[in-house]
Amino acid sequence: MAQKDKTAVTVRWMAHDDNGDELMFAVWYRGVSEANWRLLKDKISERVYSFDSALLPDGSYEVKVVASDAPVHTDAEALTGERASEVFVVDTTPPVPGVLTATKQTLFEQSGPNKAASTFIHATLEVRDATSPIAHAEYSIDAGPWQYLEPVGKVSDSLAERYDFTVAVPAATAPVNDAKEHVLAVRVYDRYENVVAVKAVVR
């Protein structure tokens, strides 16, 4: 079977020969829409093989392991057997963001001479991923803690997600040169934890 983490694909398999012959293995791969298998590595004696997932363009793949008892037989007498994996996804590219638009809004909680003003930031952002769904997003204001950001559709499970949100501006905890300036940062992750970050400066 093939297992993928963020940086590598690891292929593991079990094999035996009824005669107890020594076995040698070759690992092949192909895209799910392709007809031809392509060799990744041959003459493998172990029953595991790992390779950098960045070697393959983003997409869906399967791997095939071919076992041979050639080490103890002539080419004419050698026997082979093979097994293909389930389909797995290679995705090493982060989502692609659109423009993060952010505007400052001031809301007054009371009327009259004692009215108090609160400052908010309204922002919108669209993000797309070519290979895997958007998994989650979060935002930060003025380098503060990251907060979960919900997409417009409430559930993050599509190749494209839109965010439209309003957040309160926190009070400054240290002296600043321009109290009206704020920085909104948003980072978005796809299902394979590839991340992209964008920011907007609001004054």
Rosetta blueprint (number, residue, H / E / L):
1 M L
2 A E
3 Q E
4 K E
5 D L
6 K L
7 T L
8 A E
9 V E
10 T E
11 V E
12 R E
13 W L
14 M L
15 A L
16 H L
17 D L
18 D L
19 N L
20 G L
21 D L
22 E L
23 L L
24 M E
25 F E
26 A E
27 V E
28 W E
29 Y E
30 R E
31 G E
32 V L
33 S L
34 E L
35 A L
36 N L
37 W L
38 R E
39 L E
40 L E
41 K E
42 D E
43 K E
44 I E
45 S L
46 E L
47 R L
48 V E
49 Y E
50 S E
51 F E
52 D E
53 S H
54 A H
55 L H
56 L L
57 P L
58 D L
59 G E
60 S E
61 Y E
62 E E
63 V E
64 K E
65 V E
66 V E
67 A E
68 S E
69 D L
70 A H
71 P H
72 V H
73 H L
74 T L
75 D L
76 A L
77 E L
78 A L
79 L L
80 T E
81 G E
82 E E
83 R E
84 A E
85 S L
86 E L
87 V L
88 F E
89 V E
90 V E
91 D L
92 T L
93 T L
94 P L
95 P L
96 V E
97 P E
98 G L
99 V L
100 L L
101 T E
102 A E
103 T E
104 K E
105 Q E
106 T E
107 L E
108 F E
109 E L
110 Q L
111 S L
112 G L
113 P L
114 N L
115 K L
116 A L
117 A E
118 S E
119 T E
120 F E
121 I E
122 H E
123 A E
124 T E
125 L E
126 E E
127 V E
128 R E
129 D L
130 A L
131 T L
132 S L
133 P L
134 I E
135 A E
136 H E
137 A E
138 E E
139 Y E
140 S E
141 I E
142 D L
143 A L
144 G L
145 P L
146 W L
147 Q E
148 Y E
149 L E
150 E L
151 P L
152 V L
153 G L
154 K L
155 V L
156 S L
157 D L
158 S L
159 L L
160 A E
161 E E
162 R E
163 Y E
164 D E
165 F E
166 T E
167 V E
168 A E
169 V L
170 P L
171 A L
172 A L
173 T L
174 A L
175 P L
176 V L
177 N L
178 D L
179 A L
180 K L
181 E L
182 H E
183 V E
184 L E
185 A E
186 V E
187 R E
188 V E
189 Y E
190 D E
191 R L
192 Y L
193 E L
194 N L
195 V E
196 V E
197 A E
198 V E
199 K E
200 A E
201 V E
202 V E
203 R L
